[in-house]
Amino acid sequence: MPSCSGDVLYIDLKNESCECPDFEQRGLPCKRVYAAWIARSKSGECVGCGRKMRFRDLHEVGDDHLTFFENDEVCEACAMAHGIL
């Protein structure tokens, strides 16, 4: 993730750590870790192609479709290809 200084820092969400000096000094999650948590919580995976994207760009599958399960979420391309949209 880019930092304010323009450096690219590695964030490990599994271990809740960052390479920044703030994390190294305090040992607590920094603003980059919080930003990554928020970004991850707002994204999902298309069950059709596996691409990660924002939840608002995914379409929920209804119960009348045979390719996917009810409430699965697919991207627009997969929705168009499978007749959901």
Secondary structure by P-SEA (a helix, b strand, c coil): ccccccbbbbbbccccccccccccccccccaaaaaaaaaaaacccccccccccccccbbbbccccccccccccccaaaaaaaccc
